[in-house]
């Protein structure tokens, strides 16, 4: 067996015997496990490190607001505040069958959405797990995989006449492509990838039109679909949430990554003023707020564990907000604390801890299980450490692990509340109140996450914070993508797609963005300008 580099381990001798090795410091107690008092003392230390006070939260909100405003004013900012060219909310009367492909941080999801109007829909979907190799391999191969999964789905679900979904010869289905990574868009159906997030690093993709890359893969598999709209998952969640609940003004994703979207008045987006769009029009903004406080690290309460996560990531310095709150990183933060205590000779004396030394081996799902363990002896935590890491724990240690998980999870939720509060404050939603549609595995599955967000909003705003209510929007990205595809199809069928108009400014972030004369298309709700 490999010798652990930490406080304990074992080696196999030539005789076949196993020799256990433990390195101890002179002031350690001669016990196989830490005492209850020792764990309580360490917990107090970590409480001071991971606790976020209301005063600090309000300071973060103000800095967040300034960052959002800057992203609307100028291009190429750290939080880019990306115009999506999705104008207005759905009417609720959209109908028809639409395909959606949702490329998320963990899964690829393929959906057939039957939009029925009046906030109703039916969805048939399949999920396909993404491997770490696919996330880092050539980008075109990644889109080929997406197309291959879509072909499997179409062959399975669109050949059944009894189910009412039989595809007729020559028929082409509109496809909404939810691409959950920051893109610059000059049209609703095109988008240039700014940078990968959520641990992705697929080569030959950044700076390229990902919609066009996916179209090449669709052609390769001869699929009967037309890519109608390229959207971010958060924008899709905003549209789907409003379709079901018209009180929705903000959408958030709390999963492998984190993000938010909301509707902004075009007149309050100075960086696109040269396009000549009616100032009173409403445009969905994809914040990409996971990048807040990146590089400078002036506002967020980063610990040394957060700094290690950042330094060892595939994008050091970037996505600072995301690295403190997203599901990809919370388990790793807890693992680093455990490893520190192993190095200090506090935990797992005389036990082989090499399995805990592998980065990201401690899944955030473990934190969720630890917090929700209902037993007095914390049997679920026993199972996690014995089954996955082959170490034994005492009740005192298990109580410490659960308390530590709560500290890390609560900090993530309270920081998430800061982001929501920044948009609420900026847009003046506090007095009237609004609904926030939230999606993502962290929000949906982590125990108490939503309640902790609401607690954080009250700490920031006082009792008025109760006017801001988050709610579960599970199928947001898939359904939202389909609804935007439906909105786009309505515009095209009605001949309301704006035509390219020569002689107007067209320089937008280096893309060939042609403006249009606003009198050609009067603003109605909803409007999707999909040929800008």
C-alpha positions as CSV (number, residue, x, y, z in Angstrom):
1,X,0.0,0.0,0.0
2,X,1.3,3.5,-0.8
3,X,2.6,5.5,2.1
4,X,0.4,8.5,2.9
5,X,2.3,11.8,2.9
6,X,0.1,12.9,5.8
7,X,0.1,12.0,9.5
8,X,-0.6,8.3,9.0
9,X,-0.2,5.4,6.6
10,X,1.0,1.9,6.1
11,X,3.7,0.0,4.2
12,X,3.9,-3.7,3.2
13,X,7.2,-5.3,4.3
14,X,9.1,-7.9,2.3
15,X,7.8,-10.5,4.7
16,X,4.2,-9.6,3.6
17,X,3.4,-8.0,6.9
18,X,1.7,-4.6,7.0
19,X,3.4,-1.9,9.1
20,X,1.2,1.0,10.2
21,X,3.0,4.3,10.5
22,X,1.9,7.4,12.3
23,X,3.8,10.7,12.7
24,X,2.9,12.5,15.8
25,X,3.9,15.8,17.4
26,X,5.1,15.9,21.0
27,X,2.1,17.8,22.3
28,X,-0.5,15.4,20.9
29,X,-2.7,13.5,23.3
30,X,-2.0,9.8,23.2
31,X,-5.5,8.9,21.8
32,X,-6.6,7.3,18.6
33,X,-9.2,10.0,18.0
34,X,-9.6,13.7,18.8
35,X,-11.6,14.5,21.9
36,X,-14.9,16.3,21.9
37,X,-13.3,19.3,23.4
38,X,-10.6,19.4,20.8
39,X,-13.2,19.3,18.0
40,X,-15.3,22.0,19.7
41,X,-12.2,24.2,19.9
42,X,-11.4,23.8,16.2
43,X,-15.1,24.4,15.3
44,X,-15.0,27.8,17.0
45,X,-12.0,28.7,14.8
46,X,-13.8,27.7,11.6
47,X,-17.0,29.5,12.7
48,X,-15.0,32.8,12.7
49,X,-13.5,32.0,9.3
50,X,-16.7,31.0,7.5
51,X,-19.4,33.1,9.1
52,X,-20.7,36.1,7.1
53,X,-22.1,39.0,9.2
54,X,-25.0,41.2,8.0
55,X,-22.8,44.2,7.9
56,X,-20.3,42.4,5.6
57,X,-23.1,41.2,3.4
58,X,-24.4,44.7,2.9
59,X,-20.9,45.9,1.9
60,X,-20.7,43.0,-0.6
61,X,-24.1,44.0,-2.1
62,X,-23.0,47.6,-2.7
63,X,-19.8,46.4,-4.4
64,X,-21.8,44.0,-6.4
65,X,-24.2,46.7,-7.6
66,X,-21.3,48.9,-8.7
67,X,-19.9,45.9,-10.7
68,X,-23.2,45.2,-12.4
69,X,-23.6,48.9,-13.4
70,X,-20.1,48.9,-14.8
71,X,-20.8,45.8,-16.9
72,X,-23.8,47.6,-18.5
73,X,-21.9,50.7,-19.2
74,X,-18.7,49.3,-20.8
75,X,-17.8,46.3,-22.8
76,X,-15.1,43.8,-21.7
77,X,-15.7,44.0,-18.0
78,X,-15.0,41.2,-15.4
79,X,-18.8,40.8,-14.9
80,X,-19.8,41.2,-18.6
81,X,-23.6,41.8,-18.3
82,X,-24.2,40.2,-21.7
83,X,-27.1,41.4,-23.8
84,X,-28.9,38.3,-25.0
85,X,-31.1,39.9,-27.7
86,X,-34.1,38.2,-26.1
87,X,-36.6,41.0,-25.9
88,X,-39.5,40.9,-23.4
89,X,-41.2,38.0,-21.6
90,X,-43.4,35.4,-23.2
91,X,-47.1,36.2,-23.6
92,X,-48.1,32.8,-22.2
93,X,-49.9,32.0,-25.5
94,X,-46.9,30.2,-27.2
95,X,-47.8,26.7,-28.4
96,X,-46.2,23.8,-30.3
97,X,-43.5,21.1,-30.0
98,X,-39.9,22.2,-29.7
99,X,-36.6,20.5,-29.1
100,X,-34.1,21.7,-26.5
101,X,-30.5,20.7,-25.9
102,X,-29.1,21.8,-22.5
103,X,-25.3,21.6,-22.2
104,X,-24.8,22.0,-18.4
105,X,-21.8,21.7,-16.1
106,X,-22.5,18.0,-15.3
107,X,-25.0,16.6,-17.7
108,X,-26.2,17.0,-21.3
109,X,-30.0,17.1,-21.3
110,X,-32.2,16.6,-24.4
111,X,-35.8,17.6,-24.2
112,X,-39.0,17.5,-26.3
113,X,-41.2,20.3,-25.0
114,X,-44.9,20.5,-25.9
115,X,-45.8,24.1,-25.1
116,X,-49.6,24.3,-24.5
117,X,-50.1,28.0,-23.6
118,X,-51.3,29.6,-20.4
119,X,-48.2,28.6,-18.5
120,X,-48.7,24.9,-19.2
121,X,-46.2,22.5,-20.9
122,X,-45.3,18.8,-21.1
123,X,-41.7,17.7,-21.3
124,X,-40.0,14.4,-22.3
125,X,-36.3,14.4,-21.6
126,X,-33.1,12.3,-21.4
127,X,-29.9,13.0,-19.5
128,X,-26.4,12.0,-20.5
129,X,-23.5,12.3,-18.1
130,X,-20.5,14.3,-19.3
131,X,-17.1,12.8,-18.5
132,X,-14.1,14.9,-17.4
133,X,-12.3,13.8,-20.6
134,X,-15.1,15.2,-22.8
135,X,-14.9,18.5,-20.9
136,X,-11.2,18.9,-21.7
137,X,-11.1,17.3,-25.2
138,X,-11.5,19.0,-28.6
139,X,-14.6,21.3,-28.7
140,X,-15.9,19.9,-32.0
141,X,-15.9,16.4,-30.4
142,X,-18.0,17.7,-27.6
143,X,-20.6,19.1,-30.0
144,X,-20.5,15.8,-32.0
145,X,-21.4,14.0,-28.7
146,X,-24.3,16.5,-28.2
147,X,-25.5,15.8,-31.7
148,X,-25.1,12.0,-31.3
149,X,-27.2,12.1,-28.1
150,X,-29.8,14.3,-29.9
151,X,-30.0,11.7,-32.7
152,X,-30.6,8.9,-30.2
153,X,-33.3,11.0,-28.6
154,X,-35.0,11.9,-31.9
155,X,-34.9,8.3,-33.1
156,X,-36.4,7.1,-29.8
157,X,-39.1,9.7,-29.2
158,X,-40.1,11.1,-32.6
159,X,-41.0,7.9,-34.3
160,X,-44.1,7.1,-32.3
161,X,-47.3,8.0,-34.0
162,X,-49.4,6.8,-31.1
163,X,-47.7,9.3,-28.8
164,X,-48.5,12.1,-31.2
165,X,-44.8,13.0,-31.9
166,X,-44.2,11.3,-35.2
167,X,-41.9,13.4,-37.4
168,X,-43.2,13.8,-41.0
169,X,-40.9,13.4,-44.0
170,X,-39.1,16.7,-44.6
171,X,-40.3,18.2,-41.4
172,X,-37.7,20.2,-39.4
173,X,-38.2,20.9,-35.7
174,X,-37.0,24.2,-34.1
175,X,-34.2,23.6,-31.6
176,X,-33.3,25.8,-28.7
177,X,-29.7,25.3,-27.6
178,X,-29.0,26.1,-24.0
179,X,-25.3,26.8,-23.7
180,X,-24.4,27.5,-20.1
181,X,-21.2,29.5,-20.6
182,X,-20.5,33.2,-21.3
183,X,-20.9,34.1,-25.0
184,X,-21.0,37.4,-26.9
185,X,-24.1,37.4,-29.1
186,X,-24.8,39.4,-32.2
187,X,-27.9,37.4,-33.0
188,X,-30.2,35.1,-31.1
189,X,-28.9,32.1,-33.0
190,X,-25.2,32.8,-32.9
191,X,-22.7,33.2,-30.0
192,X,-19.0,33.5,-29.6
193,X,-17.6,31.7,-26.5
194,X,-15.8,34.2,-24.2
195,X,-14.4,31.6,-21.8
196,X,-15.2,28.2,-20.4
197,X,-16.4,28.0,-16.8
198,X,-17.5,25.2,-14.4
199,X,-14.3,23.3,-14.9
200,X,-14.6,23.0,-18.7
201,X,-11.5,23.5,-20.9
202,X,-12.5,22.0,-24.3
203,X,-9.9,23.2,-26.8
204,X,-10.4,25.1,-30.1
205,X,-13.6,26.6,-28.8
206,X,-13.0,29.9,-27.0
207,X,-13.4,32.8,-29.4
208,X,-15.4,30.7,-31.8
209,X,-19.1,30.7,-32.7
210,X,-20.4,27.7,-30.7
211,X,-23.8,27.7,-32.5
212,X,-22.0,27.2,-35.8
213,X,-19.9,24.4,-34.4
214,X,-23.0,22.7,-33.2
215,X,-24.7,23.2,-36.6
216,X,-21.7,21.3,-38.2
217,X,-22.3,18.4,-35.8
218,X,-26.1,18.5,-36.6
219,X,-25.3,18.2,-40.3
220,X,-22.8,15.4,-39.6
221,X,-25.6,13.3,-38.1
222,X,-28.2,14.5,-40.6
223,X,-30.6,15.6,-37.9
224,X,-34.1,17.1,-38.9
225,X,-33.7,20.2,-36.7
226,X,-33.0,23.9,-37.2
227,X,-31.0,25.6,-34.4
228,X,-33.3,28.6,-33.8
229,X,-32.0,30.1,-30.6
230,X,-28.7,30.0,-28.6
231,X,-29.4,30.9,-25.0
232,X,-27.7,30.8,-21.6
233,X,-29.4,28.4,-19.1
234,X,-30.1,31.3,-16.8
235,X,-31.8,33.3,-19.5
236,X,-33.9,30.2,-20.2
237,X,-34.8,29.9,-16.6
238,X,-35.9,33.5,-16.5
239,X,-38.2,33.0,-19.5
240,X,-39.6,29.6,-18.3
241,X,-40.1,30.9,-14.8
242,X,-42.0,34.0,-16.0
243,X,-44.1,31.8,-18.3
244,X,-45.3,29.8,-15.3
245,X,-45.2,32.6,-12.7
246,X,-45.6,36.2,-14.2
247,X,-44.4,37.7,-11.0
248,X,-40.9,36.5,-11.7
249,X,-38.3,39.2,-12.3
250,X,-35.0,37.4,-11.7
251,X,-33.7,34.0,-12.4
252,X,-30.7,32.3,-10.8
253,X,-28.7,29.1,-11.2
254,X,-27.1,27.5,-8.2
255,X,-25.5,24.3,-9.4
256,X,-22.1,23.3,-10.8
257,X,-21.8,26.9,-11.6
258,X,-23.8,30.0,-10.6
259,X,-25.4,32.9,-12.6
260,X,-28.3,35.2,-12.8
261,X,-30.5,36.9,-15.4
262,X,-33.1,39.6,-15.4
263,X,-34.9,42.1,-17.7
264,X,-33.2,45.4,-18.1
265,X,-34.5,48.6,-19.8
266,X,-32.4,49.1,-23.0
267,X,-32.0,52.8,-22.2
268,X,-30.1,51.7,-19.1
269,X,-27.5,49.6,-21.1
270,X,-25.2,52.4,-22.4
271,X,-22.8,50.0,-24.1
272,X,-25.4,49.1,-26.8
273,X,-26.8,52.7,-27.2
274,X,-25.2,52.9,-30.7
275,X,-27.5,50.1,-31.9
276,X,-30.5,52.4,-32.0
277,X,-32.8,50.1,-30.1
278,X,-35.9,51.8,-28.5
279,X,-34.9,52.8,-25.0
280,X,-38.2,51.6,-23.6
281,X,-37.6,48.0,-24.8
282,X,-36.8,45.3,-22.3
283,X,-33.9,43.0,-22.9
284,X,-32.8,40.0,-20.9
285,X,-29.3,40.4,-19.4
286,X,-27.1,37.4,-18.7
287,X,-25.0,38.7,-15.8
288,X,-22.3,35.9,-15.7
289,X,-21.9,37.0,-12.0
290,X,-19.7,34.0,-11.2
291,X,-16.8,36.3,-12.2
292,X,-17.6,38.9,-9.5
293,X,-14.4,40.0,-7.6
294,X,-12.1,38.0,-9.9
295,X,-8.4,38.8,-10.1
296,X,-8.4,41.7,-7.6
297,X,-10.2,39.8,-4.7
298,X,-11.2,43.1,-3.0
299,X,-14.7,42.3,-1.7
300,X,-15.4,38.6,-1.1
301,X,-14.4,36.9,2.2
302,X,-11.8,34.5,0.8
303,X,-10.2,32.0,3.2
304,X,-6.9,30.3,2.6
305,X,-8.9,27.2,1.5
306,X,-10.7,29.3,-1.1
307,X,-7.3,30.6,-2.3
308,X,-6.0,27.0,-2.7
309,X,-9.1,26.0,-4.7
310,X,-8.5,29.0,-6.9
311,X,-4.8,28.5,-7.3
312,X,-5.2,24.9,-8.3
313,X,-8.1,25.4,-10.6
314,X,-7.9,25.3,-14.4
315,X,-8.7,29.1,-14.4
316,X,-6.7,30.7,-11.5
317,X,-7.9,34.1,-10.5
318,X,-11.2,33.8,-12.5
319,X,-14.8,33.0,-11.4
320,X,-14.1,34.1,-7.8
321,X,-17.7,34.3,-6.7
322,X,-18.5,30.9,-8.3
323,X,-15.7,29.3,-6.4
324,X,-17.2,30.3,-3.1
325,X,-20.7,29.2,-3.7
326,X,-21.1,26.6,-6.5
327,X,-21.7,22.9,-6.1
328,X,-18.4,22.1,-7.9
329,X,-16.3,23.6,-5.1
330,X,-18.0,23.2,-1.7
331,X,-16.9,19.6,-1.1
332,X,-13.4,20.5,-2.0
333,X,-13.3,23.3,0.5
334,X,-14.4,20.9,3.2
335,X,-11.8,18.3,2.1
336,X,-9.1,20.9,2.4
337,X,-10.1,21.7,6.0
338,X,-10.0,18.0,6.8
339,X,-6.6,17.5,5.2
340,X,-5.3,20.5,7.2
341,X,-6.5,18.8,10.5
342,X,-4.9,15.5,9.4
343,X,-1.6,17.3,8.8
344,X,-1.8,18.9,12.2
345,X,-2.3,15.4,13.8
346,X,-5.9,16.2,14.9
347,X,-7.9,13.7,12.8
348,X,-7.6,10.0,11.9
349,X,-4.5,9.2,14.0
350,X,-2.9,5.9,13.0
351,X,-5.3,5.5,10.0
352,X,-4.3,5.6,6.3
353,X,-5.8,8.8,4.8
354,X,-4.5,8.6,1.3
355,X,-8.0,8.4,-0.2
356,X,-8.8,11.8,1.2
357,X,-5.8,13.4,-0.4
358,X,-7.2,13.3,-4.0
359,X,-8.5,16.7,-5.0
360,X,-12.3,16.9,-5.5
361,X,-12.8,13.4,-4.2
362,X,-15.2,14.8,-1.5
363,X,-18.3,15.5,-3.5
364,X,-20.6,18.3,-2.5
365,X,-23.4,15.7,-2.3
366,X,-21.6,14.4,0.8
367,X,-22.1,17.7,2.5
368,X,-25.8,17.5,1.7
369,X,-26.0,14.0,3.2
370,X,-24.1,15.0,6.2
371,X,-26.4,17.9,7.0
372,X,-29.5,15.8,6.5
373,X,-28.4,12.8,8.6
374,X,-31.3,12.2,10.9
375,X,-29.7,9.6,13.3
376,X,-28.4,10.3,16.8
377,X,-25.1,8.5,16.0
378,X,-24.9,10.1,12.5
379,X,-24.8,6.8,10.8
380,X,-24.8,8.3,7.3
381,X,-21.6,10.1,8.0
382,X,-20.1,6.9,9.3
383,X,-21.0,5.3,5.9
384,X,-19.5,8.2,3.9
385,X,-16.1,8.0,5.7
386,X,-15.9,4.2,6.0
387,X,-17.2,3.3,2.5
388,X,-15.5,6.0,0.4
389,X,-12.4,6.8,2.4
390,X,-11.8,3.8,4.6
391,X,-11.4,5.7,7.9
392,X,-13.2,5.3,11.2
393,X,-14.8,8.3,13.0
394,X,-16.0,9.0,16.5
395,X,-19.3,10.7,17.2
396,X,-17.4,13.9,18.2
397,X,-15.7,13.9,14.8
398,X,-18.9,13.3,13.0
399,X,-20.6,16.1,14.8
400,X,-17.7,18.4,13.8
401,X,-17.9,17.3,10.1
402,X,-21.7,18.1,10.1
403,X,-21.2,21.5,11.7
404,X,-18.4,22.3,9.3
405,X,-20.6,21.3,6.3
406,X,-23.3,23.7,7.7
407,X,-20.8,26.5,7.9
408,X,-19.6,26.1,4.3
409,X,-23.2,25.5,3.0
410,X,-24.6,28.5,4.9
411,X,-21.8,30.8,3.7
412,X,-22.6,29.8,0.1
413,X,-26.3,30.5,0.5
414,X,-25.7,33.9,2.2
415,X,-23.3,35.0,-0.6
416,X,-25.9,33.9,-3.1
417,X,-28.4,36.2,-1.3
418,X,-25.9,39.0,-1.8
419,X,-26.1,38.6,-5.6
420,X,-29.9,38.5,-5.6
421,X,-30.0,41.6,-3.3
422,X,-27.7,43.5,-5.7
423,X,-30.1,43.1,-8.6
424,X,-33.2,43.7,-6.4
425,X,-31.6,46.9,-5.1
426,X,-30.4,48.1,-8.5
427,X,-33.8,47.5,-10.1
428,X,-35.9,48.9,-7.2
429,X,-37.9,45.6,-6.6
430,X,-37.7,45.7,-2.8
431,X,-40.9,47.6,-1.9
432,X,-43.1,45.9,-4.5
433,X,-41.5,42.5,-4.0
434,X,-40.7,40.0,-6.7
435,X,-40.3,36.3,-7.3
436,X,-36.9,34.7,-8.1
437,X,-37.0,31.6,-10.2
438,X,-34.1,29.4,-9.1
439,X,-32.7,26.2,-10.6
440,X,-29.6,24.0,-10.1
441,X,-28.7,21.0,-8.0
442,X,-27.5,23.1,-5.1
443,X,-30.8,25.0,-4.8
444,X,-32.9,22.0,-5.5
445,X,-31.2,19.3,-3.4
446,X,-29.0,20.9,-0.7
447,X,-31.0,20.9,2.5
448,X,-31.9,24.4,3.8
449,X,-30.2,26.3,0.9
450,X,-33.3,28.2,-0.1
451,X,-34.2,29.0,3.6
452,X,-30.7,30.3,4.1
453,X,-31.0,32.6,1.1
454,X,-34.2,34.0,2.5
455,X,-32.5,34.4,5.9
456,X,-29.7,36.3,4.2
457,X,-32.1,38.6,2.3
458,X,-33.7,39.6,5.7
459,X,-30.3,40.2,7.2
460,X,-29.5,42.5,4.3
461,X,-32.8,44.4,3.9
462,X,-34.5,43.9,7.2
463,X,-38.1,42.7,7.2
464,X,-38.6,44.0,3.7
465,X,-36.3,41.2,2.6
466,X,-39.3,38.9,3.0
467,X,-40.8,40.5,-0.1
468,X,-38.2,38.7,-2.2
469,X,-39.2,35.1,-2.6
470,X,-37.2,32.4,-4.4
471,X,-38.9,29.3,-5.7
472,X,-38.1,26.1,-7.5
473,X,-37.9,26.3,-11.3
474,X,-36.6,22.7,-12.0
475,X,-37.1,22.6,-15.8
476,X,-36.1,26.1,-16.4
477,X,-33.2,25.7,-18.9
478,X,-34.8,23.1,-21.1
479,X,-38.3,24.6,-21.1
480,X,-37.0,28.1,-21.4
481,X,-34.9,27.2,-24.3
482,X,-38.0,25.7,-26.1
483,X,-40.1,28.8,-25.3
484,X,-37.5,31.2,-26.7
485,X,-37.3,29.0,-29.8
486,X,-41.1,29.3,-30.0
487,X,-41.0,33.1,-29.6
488,X,-38.3,33.2,-32.3
489,X,-40.4,31.1,-34.7
490,X,-43.4,33.3,-34.1
491,X,-41.4,36.4,-35.1
492,X,-40.0,34.7,-38.2
493,X,-43.4,33.3,-39.4
494,X,-44.9,36.8,-39.0
495,X,-42.1,38.3,-41.1
496,X,-41.2,40.6,-38.2
497,X,-37.5,39.7,-38.2
498,X,-35.6,43.0,-38.6
499,X,-33.6,43.2,-41.8
500,X,-29.9,44.2,-41.9
501,X,-29.8,47.9,-42.5
502,X,-26.6,49.4,-44.0
503,X,-25.1,52.6,-42.8
504,X,-25.7,52.0,-39.1
505,X,-23.0,51.3,-36.5
506,X,-22.0,47.6,-36.5
507,X,-19.0,47.3,-34.2
508,X,-20.0,45.4,-31.2
509,X,-17.2,43.6,-29.2
510,X,-15.5,43.0,-32.5
511,X,-18.5,41.2,-34.0
512,X,-20.2,42.1,-37.2
513,X,-23.4,43.4,-35.5
514,X,-25.6,45.3,-37.9
515,X,-28.0,47.7,-36.4
516,X,-31.5,48.4,-37.5
517,X,-33.9,51.3,-37.8
518,X,-36.3,51.2,-34.9
519,X,-39.3,52.2,-37.0
520,X,-39.1,49.0,-39.0
521,X,-40.3,46.9,-36.1
522,X,-42.5,48.5,-33.4
523,X,-41.9,47.1,-29.9
524,X,-44.5,44.6,-28.8
525,X,-44.2,42.0,-26.1
526,X,-42.7,39.6,-26.5
527,X,-40.1,40.6,-29.2
528,X,-37.0,38.6,-30.1
529,X,-34.8,40.3,-32.6
530,X,-33.1,37.3,-34.0
531,X,-31.2,38.7,-37.0
532,X,-29.4,41.6,-35.6
